[in-house]
Amino acid sequence: MSEYSKGWKYIVWVGGCDDYFFTYKEAKEHYDQWIEKGYDDLFLTKLLPDNEEEILHTTQKEKNDDWRRQTNHAWIMQKNW
């Protein structure tokens, strides 16, 4: 069973570690708290039903094309696990 089908809709990535959230509000609050603490390797992503993630916010100035592709003006992360 995927995280999406369990009800998780958003992920905050902090330096490669993931925290899952049911609502955007919770995820955004968590994301902002990490920024306030001085972290600069952050992503807030939305889980999609097809096992991909749409990047909603990031502190990264450049996107790494090796693991992301641009689709319909939204950055999508491919999950390969």
Secondary structure, 3 states (H helix, E strand, C coil): CCCCCCCCCEEEEECCEEEEECCHHHHHHHHHHHHHCCCCCEEEEEECCCCEEEEEEECCCCCCCCCEEEECCEEEEECCC
